[in-house]
Every structure is written in C-alpha cells, then in structure tokens.
Amino acid sequence: MIQSLPVCETVTTWVDVCSLDAIAPNTGVCALVAGAQVAIFRVGNGDEVYALSYEPFSKAFVLSRGLVGDRNGTLKVASPIYKQNFSLITGQCLDDETVKISTFAVRVAGDRVQVAIT
C-alpha cells in the first residue's frame, strides 16, 4: 500500500536582531533582516513587539522613527514624514483604507528580539 506524505508547512527561521532592552518602551528601531529593512516596535515596558515594512507614501524606511500610540484602541505608529498612521498588528493604514503595508512575525526569546523569515 502506498501512503501519501503529509504536506510540509513553511519552515520559519528566526533572525536575532537585538536585546529587548535595546528598544526603549514605546519606540522603534530599524534592522536589516535577510536584506530587508524592518521597523521593530516595543509597546510598553514589557515584551510586546511588532514589526513593519517601509512607509509607502514617502517610499522611505522611516517608520521606526514614528510615534507609537493608539487610535481608538488600535495600536499604531504615525509616520514621521506625512503623518499617516499604520496598525502595528495588521499594517493597515488607518488614514487610507486602500493602503496596507507588510508585517513580520516577531517574538522575544529570552531577552532577544527575533524576526521571522520564511
């Protein structure tokens, strides 16, 4: 009898970026992860972290310098250039529903911030 093999899931590799303490609470940092610039944000004093791609309105990698906050309970970052707001969770632009940016899986392992690549 021939058995079919299970479908393989995408393998995720975690890239070490920095220590959690290297990111001040409610700010962001920029990191180069597998050739891509990624903005990584720490929300609050704990280990809640998020990662986004570039700011599409200016086409610049500046979101890590944006202001972290919330809009009606949605965690967001405001772009430092044109001030559009993006959800830290989904990447959805809160000011233009037609725009959404990429998000990255990010975690804290021990005291290290890691971003996933597939």
RODO-593323 format. One record per atom (N, C-alpha, C): atom name; x, y, z. Coordinates in Angstrom, 2 decimals, always signed. Layout:
BEGIN
SERO/atom/u/v/w
SERO/CA/X/Y/Z
...
//
This chain:
BEGIN
SERO/atom/u/v/w
SERO/N/+0.84/-1.17/+0.00
SERO/CA/+0.00/+0.00/+0.00
SERO/C/+0.90/+1.24/+0.00
SERO/N/+0.57/+2.21/-0.82
SERO/CA/+1.34/+3.46/-0.91
SERO/C/+0.67/+4.49/-0.02
SERO/N/+1.49/+5.09/+0.83
SERO/CA/+0.96/+6.14/+1.70
SERO/C/+1.40/+7.50/+1.17
SERO/N/+0.50/+8.46/+1.26
SERO/CA/+0.89/+9.81/+0.85
SERO/C/+1.61/+10.49/+2.01
SERO/N/+2.56/+11.30/+1.67
SERO/CA/+3.31/+12.04/+2.68
SERO/C/+2.53/+13.28/+3.10
SERO/N/+2.66/+13.69/+4.33
SERO/CA/+1.97/+14.90/+4.76
SERO/C/+2.52/+16.13/+4.04
SERO/N/+1.66/+17.10/+3.85
SERO/CA/+2.07/+18.35/+3.22
SERO/C/+3.00/+19.08/+4.18
SERO/N/+4.13/+19.53/+3.67
SERO/CA/+5.09/+20.24/+4.51
SERO/C/+4.63/+21.68/+4.70
SERO/N/+4.75/+22.14/+5.92
SERO/CA/+4.45/+23.53/+6.21
SERO/C/+5.68/+24.37/+5.94
SERO/N/+5.49/+25.66/+5.74
SERO/CA/+6.62/+26.56/+5.51
SERO/C/+7.50/+26.58/+6.75
SERO/N/+8.77/+26.43/+6.54
SERO/CA/+9.72/+26.45/+7.64
SERO/C/+10.06/+27.91/+7.94
SERO/N/+9.99/+28.26/+9.21
SERO/CA/+10.30/+29.62/+9.62
SERO/C/+11.65/+29.63/+10.31
SERO/N/+12.47/+30.59/+9.91
SERO/CA/+13.76/+30.81/+10.56
SERO/C/+13.67/+32.12/+11.32
SERO/N/+14.13/+32.11/+12.54
SERO/CA/+14.11/+33.31/+13.36
SERO/C/+15.49/+33.97/+13.33
SERO/N/+15.51/+35.25/+12.99
SERO/CA/+16.75/+36.02/+12.91
SERO/C/+16.87/+36.89/+14.15
SERO/N/+17.96/+36.73/+14.87
SERO/CA/+18.22/+37.51/+16.07
SERO/C/+18.54/+38.95/+15.66
SERO/N/+17.86/+39.91/+16.29
SERO/CA/+18.03/+41.32/+15.92
SERO/C/+18.77/+42.11/+17.00
SERO/N/+18.26/+42.07/+18.22
SERO/CA/+18.87/+42.85/+19.30
SERO/C/+18.29/+42.40/+20.63
SERO/N/+18.81/+42.94/+21.71
SERO/CA/+18.22/+42.65/+23.02
SERO/C/+16.95/+43.49/+23.17
SERO/N/+16.02/+43.00/+23.95
SERO/CA/+14.79/+43.75/+24.19
SERO/C/+15.10/+45.10/+24.82
SERO/N/+16.09/+45.15/+25.70
SERO/CA/+16.46/+46.40/+26.36
SERO/C/+17.02/+47.44/+25.39
SERO/N/+17.43/+47.02/+24.20
SERO/CA/+17.94/+47.97/+23.21
SERO/C/+16.83/+48.82/+22.59
SERO/N/+15.58/+48.41/+22.81
SERO/CA/+14.43/+49.17/+22.30
SERO/C/+13.73/+49.81/+23.49
SERO/N/+13.81/+51.12/+23.58
SERO/CA/+13.14/+51.83/+24.67
SERO/C/+11.63/+51.61/+24.55
SERO/N/+10.92/+51.54/+25.68
SERO/CA/+9.46/+51.37/+25.63
SERO/C/+8.78/+52.44/+24.76
SERO/N/+7.82/+52.00/+23.96
SERO/CA/+7.02/+52.86/+23.09
SERO/C/+7.84/+53.59/+22.03
SERO/N/+8.88/+52.90/+21.53
SERO/CA/+9.68/+53.43/+20.42
SERO/C/+9.98/+52.29/+19.45
SERO/N/+10.69/+52.64/+18.39
SERO/CA/+11.07/+51.65/+17.40
SERO/C/+12.53/+51.73/+17.05
SERO/N/+13.01/+50.67/+16.42
SERO/CA/+14.36/+50.62/+15.87
SERO/C/+14.27/+50.03/+14.47
SERO/N/+15.29/+50.29/+13.68
SERO/CA/+15.35/+49.74/+12.33
SERO/C/+16.41/+48.65/+12.31
SERO/N/+16.12/+47.55/+11.61
SERO/CA/+17.08/+46.45/+11.50
SERO/C/+17.08/+45.94/+10.07
SERO/N/+18.21/+45.44/+9.64
SERO/CA/+18.33/+44.78/+8.35
SERO/C/+18.19/+43.28/+8.59
SERO/N/+17.12/+42.70/+8.07
SERO/CA/+16.81/+41.28/+8.29
SERO/C/+16.73/+40.59/+6.93
SERO/N/+17.69/+39.71/+6.66
SERO/CA/+17.74/+38.98/+5.39
SERO/C/+17.65/+39.94/+4.21
SERO/N/+18.33/+41.07/+4.30
SERO/CA/+18.36/+42.04/+3.21
SERO/C/+17.20/+43.01/+3.17
SERO/N/+16.25/+42.89/+4.08
SERO/CA/+15.10/+43.79/+4.12
SERO/C/+15.17/+44.69/+5.35
SERO/N/+14.84/+45.96/+5.17
SERO/CA/+14.77/+46.85/+6.32
SERO/C/+13.43/+46.65/+7.03
SERO/N/+13.51/+46.48/+8.33
SERO/CA/+12.33/+46.20/+9.13
SERO/C/+12.29/+47.17/+10.31
SERO/N/+11.13/+47.78/+10.53
SERO/CA/+10.92/+48.65/+11.70
SERO/C/+10.32/+47.79/+12.80
SERO/N/+11.00/+47.75/+13.95
SERO/CA/+10.56/+46.92/+15.08
SERO/C/+10.18/+47.84/+16.23
SERO/N/+9.00/+47.61/+16.78
SERO/CA/+8.47/+48.48/+17.83
SERO/C/+8.25/+47.70/+19.11
SERO/N/+8.53/+48.36/+20.22
SERO/CA/+8.25/+47.81/+21.55
SERO/C/+7.15/+48.65/+22.16
SERO/N/+6.07/+48.00/+22.55
SERO/CA/+4.93/+48.71/+23.14
SERO/C/+4.94/+48.47/+24.64
SERO/N/+5.00/+49.55/+25.40
SERO/CA/+5.01/+49.45/+26.85
SERO/C/+6.36/+48.97/+27.37
SERO/N/+6.36/+48.63/+28.67
SERO/CA/+7.59/+48.21/+29.34
SERO/C/+7.85/+46.71/+29.25
SERO/N/+6.89/+45.96/+28.71
SERO/CA/+7.04/+44.50/+28.66
SERO/C/+7.71/+44.03/+27.39
SERO/N/+7.29/+42.84/+26.94
SERO/CA/+7.91/+42.25/+25.76
SERO/C/+6.97/+42.20/+24.56
SERO/N/+6.06/+43.16/+24.47
SERO/CA/+5.13/+43.25/+23.34
SERO/C/+5.84/+43.97/+22.19
SERO/N/+6.11/+43.23/+21.09
SERO/CA/+6.86/+43.78/+19.96
SERO/C/+6.12/+43.52/+18.65
SERO/N/+6.33/+44.42/+17.69
SERO/CA/+5.70/+44.34/+16.38
SERO/C/+6.73/+44.74/+15.34
SERO/N/+6.54/+44.31/+14.09
SERO/CA/+7.48/+44.65/+13.02
SERO/C/+6.73/+44.96/+11.73
SERO/N/+7.13/+46.06/+11.09
SERO/CA/+6.50/+46.54/+9.86
SERO/C/+7.56/+46.82/+8.80
SERO/N/+7.08/+46.96/+7.55
SERO/CA/+7.98/+47.29/+6.45
SERO/C/+8.07/+48.81/+6.26
SERO/N/+8.28/+49.26/+5.06
SERO/CA/+8.52/+50.68/+4.78
SERO/C/+7.25/+51.51/+4.74
SERO/N/+7.43/+52.83/+4.76
SERO/CA/+6.31/+53.78/+4.70
SERO/C/+6.01/+54.07/+3.23
SERO/N/+4.86/+53.66/+2.72
SERO/CA/+4.61/+53.71/+1.28
SERO/C/+4.33/+55.10/+0.71
SERO/N/+3.93/+56.05/+1.51
SERO/CA/+3.62/+57.37/+0.98
SERO/C/+4.89/+58.14/+0.60
SERO/N/+5.92/+58.02/+1.42
SERO/CA/+7.19/+58.67/+1.11
SERO/C/+8.16/+57.70/+0.45
SERO/N/+7.80/+56.40/+0.46
SERO/CA/+8.64/+55.32/-0.05
SERO/C/+10.00/+55.30/+0.66
SERO/N/+9.96/+55.59/+1.94
SERO/CA/+11.19/+55.62/+2.75
SERO/C/+11.07/+54.66/+3.92
SERO/N/+12.19/+54.23/+4.42
SERO/CA/+12.24/+53.32/+5.56
SERO/C/+12.40/+54.14/+6.84
SERO/N/+11.34/+54.84/+7.23
SERO/CA/+11.41/+55.77/+8.36
SERO/C/+10.43/+55.45/+9.49
SERO/N/+9.63/+54.42/+9.34
SERO/CA/+8.60/+54.15/+10.34
SERO/C/+9.18/+53.90/+11.73
SERO/N/+10.40/+53.40/+11.81
SERO/CA/+10.99/+53.15/+13.13
SERO/C/+11.15/+54.43/+13.93
SERO/N/+11.12/+55.57/+13.26
SERO/CA/+11.23/+56.87/+13.94
SERO/C/+9.86/+57.48/+14.24
SERO/N/+8.79/+56.76/+13.92
SERO/CA/+7.44/+57.27/+14.12
SERO/C/+7.01/+57.23/+15.57
SERO/N/+5.89/+57.88/+15.83
SERO/CA/+5.32/+57.94/+17.18
SERO/C/+4.37/+56.76/+17.40
SERO/N/+4.64/+55.99/+18.45
SERO/CA/+3.83/+54.83/+18.81
SERO/C/+2.71/+55.29/+19.73
SERO/N/+1.51/+54.79/+19.49
SERO/CA/+0.37/+55.13/+20.34
SERO/C/-0.81/+54.25/+20.00
SERO/N/-2.00/+54.80/+20.18
SERO/CA/-3.19/+54.06/+19.78
SERO/C/-4.24/+55.02/+19.26
SERO/N/-5.09/+54.50/+18.41
SERO/CA/-6.23/+55.24/+17.89
SERO/C/-7.45/+54.40/+18.17
SERO/N/-8.28/+54.87/+19.08
SERO/CA/-9.50/+54.15/+19.44
SERO/C/-9.22/+52.70/+19.80
SERO/N/-8.14/+52.45/+20.53
SERO/CA/-7.80/+51.11/+20.98
SERO/C/-6.96/+50.30/+20.01
SERO/N/-6.65/+50.85/+18.84
SERO/CA/-5.81/+50.16/+17.87
SERO/C/-4.38/+50.64/+18.03
SERO/N/-3.46/+49.71/+18.32
SERO/CA/-2.05/+50.08/+18.42
SERO/C/-1.57/+50.54/+17.06
SERO/N/-0.84/+51.68/+17.03
SERO/CA/-0.44/+52.24/+15.75
SERO/C/+0.88/+52.98/+15.87
SERO/N/+1.44/+53.27/+14.70
SERO/CA/+2.60/+54.15/+14.61
SERO/C/+2.26/+55.22/+13.58
SERO/N/+2.63/+56.46/+13.88
SERO/CA/+2.42/+57.58/+12.96
SERO/C/+3.72/+57.84/+12.22
SERO/N/+3.65/+57.89/+10.91
SERO/CA/+4.83/+58.14/+10.10
SERO/C/+5.42/+59.52/+10.42
SERO/N/+6.75/+59.61/+10.52
SERO/CA/+7.35/+60.91/+10.81
SERO/C/+7.36/+61.86/+9.62
SERO/N/+7.01/+61.39/+8.43
SERO/CA/+7.07/+62.27/+7.26
SERO/C/+5.71/+62.89/+6.97
SERO/N/+4.75/+62.08/+6.53
SERO/CA/+3.44/+62.61/+6.17
SERO/C/+2.36/+62.35/+7.21
SERO/N/+2.73/+61.73/+8.31
SERO/CA/+1.88/+61.53/+9.49
SERO/C/+0.77/+60.51/+9.33
SERO/N/+0.78/+59.68/+8.27
SERO/CA/-0.21/+58.61/+8.19
SERO/C/+0.03/+57.63/+9.33
SERO/N/-1.05/+57.02/+9.79
SERO/CA/-1.00/+56.07/+10.90
SERO/C/-1.20/+54.66/+10.38
SERO/N/-0.40/+53.72/+10.90
SERO/CA/-0.47/+52.33/+10.49
SERO/C/-0.67/+51.45/+11.71
SERO/N/-1.56/+50.46/+11.58
SERO/CA/-1.78/+49.50/+12.65
SERO/C/-0.50/+48.68/+12.83
SERO/N/-0.05/+48.57/+14.07
SERO/CA/+1.12/+47.75/+14.35
SERO/C/+0.81/+46.26/+14.18
SERO/N/-0.44/+45.90/+14.31
SERO/CA/-0.83/+44.49/+14.24
SERO/C/-1.04/+44.02/+12.80
SERO/N/-1.75/+44.81/+12.00
SERO/CA/-2.12/+44.37/+10.65
SERO/C/-1.37/+45.08/+9.54
SERO/N/-0.78/+46.24/+9.81
SERO/CA/-0.14/+47.04/+8.77
SERO/C/-1.12/+47.91/+8.01
SERO/N/-2.40/+47.84/+8.33
SERO/CA/-3.41/+48.64/+7.64
SERO/C/-3.20/+50.13/+7.93
SERO/N/-3.25/+50.94/+6.89
SERO/CA/-3.19/+52.39/+7.07
SERO/C/-4.53/+52.83/+7.65
SERO/N/-4.50/+53.54/+8.76
SERO/CA/-5.73/+53.96/+9.42
SERO/C/-6.30/+55.23/+8.80
SERO/N/-5.55/+55.84/+7.88
SERO/CA/-5.99/+57.07/+7.24
SERO/C/-6.38/+56.87/+5.78
SERO/N/-6.06/+55.72/+5.21
SERO/CA/-6.39/+55.41/+3.82
SERO/C/-6.61/+53.90/+3.72
SERO/N/-7.86/+53.49/+3.66
SERO/CA/-8.19/+52.06/+3.71
SERO/C/-7.67/+51.27/+2.51
SERO/N/-7.20/+51.95/+1.46
SERO/CA/-6.68/+51.25/+0.30
SERO/C/-5.20/+50.87/+0.45
SERO/N/-4.58/+51.31/+1.55
SERO/CA/-3.14/+51.08/+1.73
SERO/C/-2.91/+50.16/+2.94
SERO/N/-2.09/+49.16/+2.71
SERO/CA/-1.70/+48.24/+3.78
SERO/C/-0.24/+47.86/+3.54
SERO/N/+0.56/+47.87/+4.61
SERO/CA/+1.97/+47.51/+4.47
SERO/C/+2.22/+46.14/+5.08
SERO/N/+3.35/+45.57/+4.75
SERO/CA/+3.70/+44.24/+5.24
SERO/C/+4.04/+44.27/+6.72
SERO/N/+3.66/+43.20/+7.38
SERO/CA/+4.06/+42.98/+8.77
SERO/C/+4.96/+41.76/+8.80
SERO/N/+5.73/+41.64/+9.86
SERO/CA/+6.62/+40.50/+10.03
SERO/C/+6.32/+39.85/+11.38
SERO/N/+6.42/+38.52/+11.41
SERO/CA/+6.30/+37.83/+12.69
SERO/C/+7.53/+38.20/+13.51
SERO/N/+7.31/+38.54/+14.77
SERO/CA/+8.40/+38.95/+15.66
SERO/C/+8.12/+38.37/+17.04
SERO/N/+9.17/+38.04/+17.75
SERO/CA/+9.00/+37.46/+19.09
SERO/C/+10.18/+37.87/+19.97
SERO/N/+9.99/+37.65/+21.27
SERO/CA/+11.08/+37.81/+22.22
SERO/C/+11.40/+36.42/+22.76
SERO/N/+12.62/+35.99/+22.56
SERO/CA/+13.09/+34.69/+23.06
SERO/C/+14.18/+34.96/+24.08
SERO/N/+13.88/+34.66/+25.33
SERO/CA/+14.80/+35.06/+26.38
SERO/C/+14.74/+36.57/+26.51
SERO/N/+15.85/+37.24/+26.25
SERO/CA/+15.84/+38.70/+26.22
SERO/C/+16.16/+39.22/+24.82
SERO/N/+16.04/+38.36/+23.80
SERO/CA/+16.41/+38.72/+22.43
SERO/C/+15.18/+38.89/+21.55
SERO/N/+15.18/+39.96/+20.76
SERO/CA/+14.12/+40.20/+19.78
SERO/C/+14.51/+39.48/+18.50
SERO/N/+13.55/+38.70/+17.95
SERO/CA/+13.81/+37.93/+16.74
SERO/C/+12.69/+38.17/+15.73
SERO/N/+13.07/+38.25/+14.46
SERO/CA/+12.12/+38.43/+13.36
SERO/C/+12.15/+37.17/+12.49
SERO/N/+10.97/+36.74/+12.05
SERO/CA/+10.87/+35.51/+11.25
SERO/C/+11.08/+35.80/+9.78
SERO/N/+11.80/+34.88/+9.13
SERO/CA/+11.87/+34.88/+7.69
SERO/C/+11.45/+33.48/+7.24
SERO/N/+10.84/+33.40/+6.07
SERO/CA/+10.38/+32.09/+5.59
SERO/C/+11.07/+31.72/+4.31
//
